[in-house]
Amino acid sequence: MTRLNAGSLSSLKDTVSVPGYDLGRRRIGIVHFGVGGFHRAHQAMYLDALMNAGQDLDWAICGVGLMPHDQRMRDALAEQDGLYTLVEKAPDGSRDARVIGSIARYLYAPDDPEAVLAQLVDPEVRIVSLTVTEGGYNYNPSTGEFNAATPAVAADLADGAVPTTTFGFVTEALRRRREAGIAPFTIMSCDNIQGNGHLAARVFAAFATLKDPELGAWMIENVPFPNCMVDRITPVTTDADRAAIAEEYGVEDEWPVVCEDFVQWVLEDKFPTGRPDWGSVGVQLVDDVEPYELMKLRLLNCSHQGIAYLGQLAGYRFAHEACQDQLFIDFLLAYMENEATPTLKPVPGIDLDAYRHQLIERFANEQVQDTLARLAAESSDRIPTWLVPVIRANLSDGGSVRLSAAIVASWARYARGVDESGRPIEVVDRLRDRVMAAAAAQDEDPLAFLRDPELFGDLADREDFTRPYLEALASLDDGGALALLRTLREDGWK
């Protein structure tokens, strides 16, 4: 067994690819907030591929963690010199294992906030990227307004505050760069939000304006915020993954990453101070990301929500189990074709029918072992951001919302915290107490779950939505998830 670190790379089995570049020649050009499994399977992987091609060693990543749970990543990457194993799993059971070396440094911000600021102010840093989850943008998904009252944000807005949030660090770094005459970095959101660059621009400018109106105005004029669409199914790393990698490849890795073999990145090419040559390793650089991001959010992400709650209520625990059940397959294809696709713009170069069926194949990849619990986590960030816009678009155009209403109703039923067999469900959500209380109140008020304007806006007042929603909720209570899907199928999914 070989412990993974820079000194052990030459000792690894030849079944594991290792960096073909000199780790000592890397220079940091990107600071990334939110180093998790997805970032390491996606952006860091693309950059590693560039470095292996002999390019862009001056674009290495410095990861930054802000939350208490990020201490684990700090410790794991410190012991392994920033290296980790990435294993891509194809549906046919084949594997591709490689050691990624593009993360040259990792800082846990509470250890030394000034070290993070110094790295951000370094003129060599030209991009700050983000995978901080939908909730990390601290906004109301119904109104789009920045929430300045969040305790951590309010503390960072105080005069002389030492930053603790992404907003605080980025704004202070930009203030220092401006004073020193250093060009601002590009801020690149890689989160699953429609118009993620536009949203990032809005919330960071809102924070900066509250902190210093002049600085906020300068940011609006000078800091680029490209949009992008990112895609790769990356489940949470488990102890079983660590054990399997140790057994198959002889690598002792504290925090490897496993993922599917599919990957996509569509990126708005708006980087005035430069960027890596991502196009040479498969990134689609375009002028308009919106058609691609809407396709992904409304087909893939919303379909994930379509199996997350219904699947767990029915007793399934993995995405591939649900997507090997023809009833679920037909439900997802019907949702995508009848409700999601009509809200999309034309997507250049994409056959949407082929894309929809490819998604089912990806979800059914049992090698990935993607849990429905992961897909159901943080629903209060996901449903309002991904599915509610589909519902609103269809209501506006007179389209069907019956399947979307069934997905929302399944979340309301799931949020009661128990499945159809009486087994407890662990609801993981930043608004856990609030959504569970609303779900519990449905016995007295069937629309209680919808009466949260932050999550649903005015949907509780829309009879054209509440009618199919209440029908689905009653069906879930009377017969369960499978009975609801059978009823929808009998009605032609309309």
C-alpha positions as CSV (number, residue, x, y, z in Angstrom):
1,M,0.0,0.0,0.0
2,T,1.4,3.4,-1.0
3,R,0.4,6.5,0.8
4,L,-0.3,9.2,-1.8
5,N,2.0,12.3,-1.8
6,A,4.5,13.9,-4.1
7,G,7.3,11.6,-3.1
8,S,5.4,8.5,-3.8
9,L,4.2,9.2,-7.3
10,S,6.9,7.1,-8.9
11,S,6.0,4.1,-6.7
12,L,2.3,3.9,-7.8
13,K,1.1,1.1,-10.1
14,D,1.0,1.8,-13.8
15,T,-2.8,1.4,-13.7
16,V,-2.9,4.9,-12.1
17,S,-1.9,7.9,-14.3
18,V,0.2,10.5,-12.5
19,P,1.1,14.1,-13.3
20,G,3.5,14.3,-16.2
21,Y,4.7,17.8,-15.2
22,D,7.0,19.1,-12.6
23,L,4.9,20.0,-9.5
24,G,7.6,22.4,-8.4
25,R,7.0,24.5,-11.5
26,R,3.4,25.3,-10.7
27,R,2.4,28.9,-10.0
28,I,-0.9,29.9,-8.6
29,G,-3.2,31.8,-11.0
30,I,-6.6,30.7,-9.6
31,V,-8.1,30.9,-6.1
32,H,-11.1,28.6,-5.7
33,F,-13.6,28.9,-2.9
34,G,-15.4,25.6,-2.0
35,V,-13.1,22.7,-2.8
36,G,-15.3,19.6,-2.8
37,G,-15.8,16.5,-4.9
38,F,-17.3,18.3,-7.8
39,H,-14.6,20.9,-8.2
40,R,-11.9,18.3,-8.0
41,A,-13.7,16.1,-10.6
42,H,-14.3,19.0,-12.9
43,Q,-12.4,22.3,-13.0
44,A,-9.3,20.9,-11.3
45,M,-9.4,17.9,-13.6
46,Y,-9.5,20.1,-16.7
47,L,-6.6,22.2,-15.5
48,D,-4.6,19.0,-14.7
49,A,-5.2,17.9,-18.3
50,L,-3.8,21.2,-19.6
51,M,-0.7,20.8,-17.4
52,N,-0.2,17.3,-18.6
53,A,-0.2,18.7,-22.1
54,G,2.7,21.0,-21.1
55,Q,0.6,24.1,-20.8
56,D,-0.6,26.6,-18.2
57,L,1.6,25.7,-15.2
58,D,1.0,29.3,-14.1
59,W,-2.7,28.7,-13.6
60,A,-2.5,26.3,-10.6
61,I,-5.2,26.5,-8.0
62,C,-5.1,27.6,-4.4
63,G,-8.2,26.2,-2.7
64,V,-9.9,28.1,0.2
65,G,-12.2,26.6,2.8
66,L,-14.4,28.8,5.0
67,M,-16.6,26.3,6.9
68,P,-15.8,24.1,9.9
69,H,-16.2,21.0,7.8
70,D,-13.4,22.3,5.4
71,Q,-10.8,21.4,8.1
72,R,-11.0,17.8,6.8
73,M,-10.1,18.9,3.3
74,R,-7.2,21.0,4.7
75,D,-5.8,18.1,6.6
76,A,-6.3,15.6,3.8
77,L,-4.7,17.7,1.1
78,A,-1.8,18.8,3.4
79,E,-0.8,15.2,4.1
80,Q,-0.9,14.5,0.3
81,D,0.8,17.6,-1.0
82,G,-2.5,18.7,-2.6
83,L,-2.8,15.4,-4.6
84,Y,-5.8,13.1,-4.8
85,T,-7.0,10.2,-6.9
86,L,-9.8,10.8,-9.4
87,V,-11.6,7.6,-10.6
88,E,-14.0,7.9,-13.5
89,K,-16.5,5.0,-13.7
90,A,-18.1,4.1,-17.0
91,P,-21.5,2.2,-17.2
92,D,-19.7,-0.9,-18.6
93,G,-17.6,-1.2,-15.4
94,S,-14.4,0.1,-16.8
95,R,-12.4,2.6,-14.7
96,D,-9.9,5.3,-15.4
97,A,-7.7,6.4,-12.4
98,R,-5.5,9.4,-12.3
99,V,-3.7,11.5,-9.7
100,I,-4.6,15.2,-10.1
101,G,-1.9,17.7,-9.3
102,S,-3.5,21.1,-10.2
103,I,-4.2,22.1,-6.6
104,A,-0.9,23.6,-5.5
105,R,-2.1,25.1,-2.2
106,Y,-5.0,24.9,0.2
107,L,-5.8,27.5,2.9
108,Y,-8.4,27.1,5.6
109,A,-9.4,30.7,6.1
110,P,-10.1,30.7,9.9
111,D,-6.5,29.5,10.4
112,D,-5.0,32.7,8.8
113,P,-7.4,35.1,7.1
114,E,-4.5,37.4,6.1
115,A,-2.9,34.6,4.2
116,V,-6.0,34.2,2.1
117,L,-6.2,37.9,1.5
118,A,-2.5,38.0,0.5
119,Q,-3.1,35.2,-2.0
120,L,-6.1,37.0,-3.5
121,V,-4.1,40.2,-3.9
122,D,-1.2,38.5,-5.6
123,P,-1.1,39.9,-9.2
124,E,-0.5,36.4,-10.5
125,V,-4.0,35.5,-9.4
126,R,-6.3,36.4,-12.3
127,I,-9.4,34.3,-11.6
128,V,-11.4,33.6,-8.4
129,S,-13.7,30.7,-8.9
130,L,-16.6,29.4,-6.8
131,T,-18.5,26.2,-6.0
132,V,-20.2,27.4,-2.9
133,T,-23.6,25.7,-3.6
134,E,-26.8,27.6,-4.5
135,G,-27.2,28.7,-0.9
136,G,-23.8,30.3,-0.8
137,Y,-25.0,33.3,-2.8
138,N,-27.1,34.4,0.1
139,Y,-30.1,35.6,-1.9
140,N,-33.8,35.2,-1.9
141,P,-34.6,33.0,-5.0
142,S,-38.1,34.5,-5.4
143,T,-37.0,38.1,-5.4
144,G,-33.4,37.8,-6.3
145,E,-32.5,40.2,-3.5
146,F,-29.2,39.9,-1.5
147,N,-29.8,39.0,2.2
148,A,-27.6,41.4,4.1
149,A,-29.2,40.3,7.5
150,T,-27.5,36.9,7.5
151,P,-25.4,36.9,10.7
152,A,-22.1,36.1,9.0
153,V,-22.7,38.6,6.3
154,A,-23.8,41.3,8.7
155,A,-20.6,40.7,10.8
156,D,-18.4,41.1,7.7
157,L,-20.1,44.4,6.9
158,A,-19.1,45.9,10.2
159,D,-16.2,48.4,10.0
160,G,-12.8,46.8,10.5
161,A,-14.2,43.3,10.4
162,V,-11.8,40.4,9.7
163,P,-13.5,38.6,6.8
164,T,-15.2,35.2,7.3
165,T,-17.4,34.9,4.2
166,T,-16.7,34.7,0.5
167,F,-18.2,38.1,0.1
168,G,-15.9,39.6,2.8
169,F,-12.7,38.1,1.4
170,V,-13.4,38.9,-2.2
171,T,-14.5,42.5,-1.5
172,E,-11.5,43.2,0.8
173,A,-9.1,41.7,-1.8
174,L,-10.5,43.8,-4.6
175,R,-10.3,46.9,-2.4
176,R,-6.6,46.2,-1.8
177,R,-5.9,45.5,-5.4
178,R,-7.6,48.7,-6.5
179,E,-5.6,50.7,-4.0
180,A,-2.4,49.0,-5.2
181,G,-3.1,49.5,-8.9
182,I,-3.5,45.8,-9.5
183,A,-6.1,44.8,-12.1
184,P,-9.1,43.0,-10.7
185,F,-9.5,39.3,-11.0
186,T,-12.3,37.6,-12.9
187,I,-14.9,36.0,-10.6
188,M,-16.2,32.7,-12.1
189,S,-19.2,31.0,-10.6
190,C,-19.4,27.3,-11.3
191,D,-22.6,26.6,-9.4
192,N,-25.9,25.3,-10.7
193,I,-27.8,28.5,-11.0
194,Q,-29.3,30.1,-14.1
195,G,-27.2,33.1,-15.0
196,N,-24.6,32.2,-12.3
197,G,-22.3,34.9,-13.4
198,H,-25.1,37.5,-13.5
199,L,-26.2,36.4,-10.0
200,A,-22.6,36.5,-8.6
201,A,-22.2,40.0,-10.0
202,R,-25.4,41.1,-8.3
203,V,-24.7,39.7,-4.9
204,F,-21.1,40.6,-4.7
205,A,-21.8,44.2,-5.9
206,A,-24.6,44.4,-3.3
207,F,-22.3,43.4,-0.5
208,A,-19.5,45.7,-1.7
209,T,-21.9,48.6,-2.0
210,L,-23.1,48.2,1.5
211,K,-19.5,48.1,2.7
212,D,-18.3,51.0,0.5
213,P,-20.6,52.5,-2.1
214,E,-17.7,53.8,-4.2
215,L,-16.1,50.4,-4.2
216,G,-19.3,48.8,-5.2
217,A,-19.7,51.1,-8.2
218,W,-16.1,50.4,-9.2
219,M,-16.8,46.6,-9.0
220,I,-19.8,46.9,-11.2
221,E,-17.7,48.7,-13.9
222,N,-14.5,46.7,-13.7
223,V,-14.9,43.1,-12.4
224,P,-15.9,40.5,-15.0
225,F,-18.4,37.7,-14.0
226,P,-18.6,35.1,-16.8
227,N,-21.5,32.7,-16.9
228,C,-20.9,29.0,-17.2
229,M,-22.6,25.6,-17.2
230,V,-20.9,22.7,-15.5
231,D,-21.9,19.0,-15.6
232,R,-20.5,15.8,-14.0
233,I,-22.3,13.5,-11.6
234,T,-20.0,13.2,-8.6
235,P,-21.3,11.4,-5.6
236,V,-20.0,11.9,-2.0
237,T,-16.8,10.0,-1.4
238,T,-17.4,7.0,1.0
239,D,-15.2,4.8,3.0
240,A,-16.1,2.0,0.5
241,D,-14.6,4.2,-2.2
242,R,-11.4,4.6,-0.2
243,A,-11.2,0.9,0.4
244,A,-11.9,0.0,-3.2
245,I,-9.2,2.4,-4.5
246,A,-6.7,1.0,-1.9
247,E,-7.5,-2.6,-3.0
248,E,-7.6,-2.0,-6.8
249,Y,-4.8,0.5,-7.2
250,G,-2.8,0.1,-4.0
251,V,-3.2,3.8,-3.2
252,E,-3.9,5.0,0.3
253,D,-5.8,8.3,-0.3
254,E,-7.6,10.1,2.4
255,W,-10.0,11.9,0.1
256,P,-10.2,10.5,-3.4
257,V,-13.0,11.4,-5.8
258,V,-15.2,9.1,-7.9
259,C,-17.4,10.2,-10.7
260,E,-19.1,9.3,-13.9
261,D,-17.1,9.2,-17.2
262,F,-19.2,12.1,-18.7
263,V,-18.1,15.7,-18.3
264,Q,-19.1,19.0,-19.8
265,W,-18.3,22.6,-19.3
266,V,-19.7,25.5,-21.3
267,L,-18.1,28.8,-20.5
268,E,-18.6,32.4,-21.5
269,D,-15.3,33.6,-22.8
270,K,-15.0,36.8,-20.8
271,F,-11.6,36.9,-19.1
272,P,-9.9,40.3,-19.8
273,T,-6.8,39.4,-17.7
274,G,-6.4,36.0,-19.3
275,R,-7.4,32.4,-18.7
276,P,-6.1,28.9,-19.2
277,D,-6.4,27.4,-22.6
278,W,-9.5,25.4,-21.6
279,G,-10.7,25.1,-25.2
280,S,-7.9,22.7,-26.0
281,V,-9.1,20.2,-23.4
282,G,-12.8,20.1,-24.4
283,V,-14.3,23.2,-22.7
284,Q,-16.9,24.8,-24.9
285,L,-16.1,28.6,-25.0
286,V,-19.2,30.5,-26.2
287,D,-20.7,34.0,-26.3
288,D,-24.0,32.9,-24.8
289,V,-24.2,30.2,-22.1
290,E,-27.9,30.6,-21.3
291,P,-29.3,27.9,-23.7
292,Y,-26.9,25.3,-22.4
293,E,-27.4,26.2,-18.7
294,L,-31.2,26.1,-19.0
295,M,-30.9,22.8,-20.8
296,K,-28.8,21.3,-18.0
297,L,-30.7,22.9,-15.0
298,R,-34.2,22.1,-16.3
299,L,-33.5,18.6,-17.7
300,L,-30.7,17.1,-15.6
301,N,-31.0,18.9,-12.3
302,C,-34.8,19.0,-12.1
303,S,-35.0,15.3,-13.2
304,H,-32.6,14.5,-10.3
305,Q,-35.2,16.1,-8.0
306,G,-37.9,14.1,-9.8
307,I,-36.3,10.8,-8.6
308,A,-34.8,12.1,-5.3
309,Y,-38.0,12.2,-3.2
310,L,-40.3,9.8,-5.1
311,G,-37.5,7.2,-5.2
312,Q,-36.8,7.4,-1.5
313,L,-40.4,7.3,-0.6
314,A,-40.8,4.2,-2.7
315,G,-37.8,2.5,-1.0
316,Y,-35.0,3.1,-3.4
317,R,-31.8,4.4,-2.1
318,F,-29.7,4.9,-5.3
319,A,-30.3,6.9,-8.5
320,H,-29.5,3.8,-10.7
321,E,-32.2,1.8,-8.9
322,A,-34.9,4.3,-9.7
323,C,-33.6,4.7,-13.3
324,Q,-33.7,1.0,-13.9
325,D,-37.5,1.1,-13.1
326,Q,-39.4,1.7,-16.3
327,L,-42.1,3.6,-14.4
328,F,-39.5,6.2,-13.2
329,I,-37.9,6.3,-16.7
330,D,-41.2,7.1,-18.3
331,F,-41.9,9.7,-15.7
332,L,-38.6,11.5,-16.2
333,L,-38.8,11.4,-20.0
334,A,-42.4,12.8,-19.9
335,Y,-41.4,15.6,-17.5
336,M,-38.4,16.5,-19.7
337,E,-40.4,16.4,-23.0
338,N,-43.7,17.8,-21.9
339,E,-42.8,20.4,-19.3
340,A,-39.0,21.2,-19.3
341,T,-38.2,21.3,-23.0
342,P,-41.0,23.7,-24.0
343,T,-39.3,26.3,-21.7
344,L,-35.9,26.0,-23.4
345,K,-34.3,28.1,-26.1
346,P,-32.7,26.4,-29.0
347,V,-29.4,24.9,-27.9
348,P,-26.7,25.1,-30.6
349,G,-25.2,21.7,-31.6
350,I,-27.5,19.7,-29.2
351,D,-30.1,17.1,-30.1
352,L,-32.4,17.5,-27.2
353,D,-34.1,14.1,-27.7
354,A,-30.8,12.3,-27.6
355,Y,-29.7,14.4,-24.6
356,R,-32.8,13.4,-22.7
357,H,-32.2,9.7,-23.2
358,Q,-28.5,10.1,-22.5
359,L,-29.5,11.6,-19.1
360,I,-31.5,8.4,-18.3
361,E,-28.4,6.3,-19.2
362,R,-26.2,8.4,-17.0
363,F,-28.6,8.2,-14.0
364,A,-28.8,4.4,-14.5
365,N,-25.0,4.0,-14.2
366,E,-24.8,1.7,-11.2
367,Q,-21.0,2.0,-11.1
368,V,-21.3,5.6,-9.8
369,Q,-23.5,4.6,-6.8
370,D,-25.1,8.0,-6.6
371,T,-27.4,8.2,-3.6
372,L,-30.9,9.7,-3.7
373,A,-30.1,11.2,-0.3
374,R,-27.4,13.4,-2.0
375,L,-29.9,14.5,-4.7
376,A,-32.5,15.4,-2.0
377,A,-30.1,17.4,0.1
378,E,-30.5,21.2,0.3
379,S,-33.8,21.1,-1.5
380,S,-34.8,24.6,-0.3
381,D,-31.9,25.9,-2.5
382,R,-32.6,23.6,-5.4
383,I,-36.3,23.5,-6.0
384,P,-36.8,27.3,-6.0
385,T,-33.7,27.8,-8.2
386,W,-34.3,25.0,-10.7
387,L,-37.9,23.8,-10.8
388,V,-40.0,26.8,-9.8
389,P,-38.8,28.8,-12.9
390,V,-40.0,25.9,-15.1
391,I,-43.4,26.0,-13.3
392,R,-43.7,29.8,-13.8
393,A,-42.7,29.6,-17.4
394,N,-45.4,27.0,-18.1
395,L,-48.1,28.8,-16.1
396,S,-47.3,31.9,-18.1
397,D,-47.6,30.1,-21.4
398,G,-50.5,27.9,-20.6
399,G,-48.4,24.8,-20.5
400,S,-48.8,21.7,-18.3
401,V,-47.4,21.7,-14.7
402,R,-48.8,18.4,-13.5
403,L,-45.5,16.5,-13.4
404,S,-43.7,19.5,-11.9
405,A,-46.4,19.8,-9.2
406,A,-45.9,16.1,-8.5
407,I,-42.2,16.7,-7.8
408,V,-43.0,19.6,-5.5
409,A,-45.6,17.4,-3.7
410,S,-43.1,14.6,-3.3
411,W,-40.7,17.0,-1.6
412,A,-43.5,18.1,0.7
413,R,-44.3,14.5,1.5
414,Y,-40.5,13.6,1.9
415,A,-40.0,16.6,4.3
416,R,-42.2,14.8,6.9
417,G,-39.1,12.8,7.6
418,V,-40.4,9.3,7.2
419,D,-40.8,7.1,4.1
420,E,-43.8,4.9,3.1
421,S,-42.4,2.0,5.2
422,G,-42.2,4.1,8.3
423,R,-38.4,4.3,8.1
424,P,-36.9,7.7,9.1
425,I,-35.6,10.1,6.5
426,E,-32.8,12.4,7.4
427,V,-33.7,15.7,5.9
428,V,-30.6,17.7,5.1
429,D,-31.4,21.3,4.4
430,R,-30.3,24.7,5.6
431,L,-34.0,25.4,6.3
432,R,-34.6,21.9,7.7
433,D,-36.8,23.0,10.7
434,R,-38.8,25.4,8.6
435,V,-39.6,23.0,5.8
436,M,-40.3,20.1,8.2
437,A,-42.7,22.2,10.2
438,A,-44.5,23.2,7.1
439,A,-44.7,19.6,6.0
440,A,-46.1,18.6,9.4
441,A,-48.8,21.3,9.1
442,Q,-50.3,19.9,6.0
443,D,-52.8,17.8,7.9
444,E,-54.5,21.0,9.0
445,D,-53.7,23.1,5.9
446,P,-53.0,21.1,2.7
447,L,-51.2,24.1,1.2
448,A,-49.0,24.8,4.2
449,F,-45.9,23.7,2.5
450,L,-46.4,26.1,-0.4
451,R,-47.1,29.1,1.9
452,D,-43.4,30.1,2.0
453,P,-42.9,33.1,-0.4
454,E,-39.1,32.8,-0.2
455,L,-39.3,29.3,-1.7
456,F,-42.4,29.5,-3.9
457,G,-43.4,33.1,-4.4
458,D,-47.2,33.2,-5.0
459,L,-47.7,29.6,-6.2
460,A,-49.9,28.9,-3.2
461,D,-52.4,31.4,-4.7
462,R,-52.3,30.0,-8.2
463,E,-55.2,27.6,-8.6
464,D,-53.7,26.3,-11.9
465,F,-50.8,25.0,-9.8
466,T,-52.4,24.1,-6.5
467,R,-55.0,21.9,-8.2
468,P,-52.5,19.4,-9.6
469,Y,-50.3,19.8,-6.5
470,L,-53.1,18.9,-4.1
471,E,-54.1,15.9,-6.3
472,A,-50.5,14.6,-6.2
473,L,-50.2,15.2,-2.5
474,A,-53.4,13.3,-1.8
475,S,-52.3,10.4,-4.1
476,L,-49.0,10.2,-2.2
477,D,-50.8,10.0,1.1
478,D,-53.4,7.5,-0.1
479,G,-51.3,5.1,-2.2
480,G,-47.7,6.2,-2.2
481,A,-45.2,7.2,-4.8
482,L,-45.6,4.3,-7.2
483,A,-49.4,4.7,-7.2
484,L,-49.0,8.4,-8.0
485,L,-46.7,7.6,-11.0
486,R,-49.1,4.9,-12.2
487,T,-52.0,7.3,-12.1
488,L,-49.9,9.9,-14.0
489,R,-49.0,7.2,-16.6
490,E,-52.7,6.2,-17.0
491,D,-53.5,9.8,-17.7
492,G,-50.8,10.0,-20.4
493,W,-48.4,12.0,-18.2
494,K,-50.6,15.1,-18.7
